[in-house]
């Protein structure tokens, strides 16, 4: 397959692993890249040292192109992004912040930069300061999409932008890939589909739940982590949505986050204070959610764990290897293309 994205990144297939905390680890990144796609390392819960170590591990596992993300809203994200630049990561994906300085840094060594966006306004800004492509996150996606579905968002951005678009949200098989390309995308990014594979570190309890659930079994609420977030519909998720923001619990959890990131708590606290009450409250709310996300992902805790998943979880019925997923999707997309060719006669 040949698109602007495969040509730009030097990959075989226009299939990208979304950067998911605790899931898009070096083993997963390398598996997707070795299968012909582009793996993206999630650095959101890493310290700068851990990010550097993970990049070195990926390079031992694959000689293919790979990427890494930086969620600029998070404490320690700028330090992680600087490590990505120092290590000359081929593709850097940033979100929830202004990454113009990342673009300039990557351009110095020929790296490519992708911005994650949910609307044309942000897409145009990313294009204006030199991003090579955008990931368009639709309503159906796990975690942080917005109100517009991929079916509408992709052609909307294709009309508004000149740079390539990577479609994310609602894509889990070859029909989704074919549809995304037809709508104007140059590649797809998948999280939920790759989450339920043999190589995925997701706890087996949640892999099983993801396979059992239907397309209707997700919850989309701003009360999970402070901004609209899509998660698996479980009692724990419903309880969190009913509870909303708890300042006391958030304060306790924020200590844990600072400790995990090996950052002085007062540095984190004062840094957030300087950004204003709204941002501080948002980060505190995310601190609550991150503990629940980690419990689900690593421990398989169904009592208090919460798992971000997309609506496409209802289209997943097995647990193949990463390579099997990629080859299957490509074959399905080609079959779908042939079917359409036969219909347009």
RACORKA-V856845 format. One record per run of one state. SS is the DSSP state (hx for helix, st for strand, lp for the rest). FROM is the first residue (numbers start at 1). TO is the last residue. If there is no record, write none. Layout:
ss = <SS & SS>
from = <FROM & FROM>
to = <TO & TO>
This chain:
ss = <lp & hx & lp & st & lp & hx & lp & st & lp & hx & lp & st & lp & hx & lp & st & lp & hx & lp & st & lp & hx & lp & st & lp & st & lp & hx & lp & st & lp & hx & lp & st & lp & hx & lp & hx & lp & st & lp & st & lp & hx & lp & hx & lp & hx & lp & hx & lp & hx & lp & hx & lp>
from = <1 & 4 & 10 & 15 & 18 & 26 & 35 & 38 & 42 & 48 & 62 & 66 & 72 & 77 & 87 & 91 & 96 & 100 & 108 & 112 & 118 & 120 & 129 & 133 & 138 & 143 & 144 & 150 & 161 & 164 & 169 & 174 & 184 & 187 & 191 & 192 & 196 & 204 & 213 & 218 & 222 & 229 & 233 & 235 & 244 & 247 & 261 & 265 & 274 & 277 & 300 & 311 & 316 & 322 & 344>
to = <3 & 9 & 14 & 17 & 25 & 34 & 37 & 41 & 47 & 61 & 65 & 71 & 76 & 86 & 90 & 95 & 99 & 107 & 111 & 117 & 119 & 128 & 132 & 137 & 142 & 143 & 149 & 160 & 163 & 168 & 173 & 183 & 186 & 190 & 191 & 195 & 203 & 212 & 217 & 221 & 228 & 232 & 234 & 243 & 246 & 260 & 264 & 273 & 276 & 299 & 310 & 315 & 321 & 343 & 345>
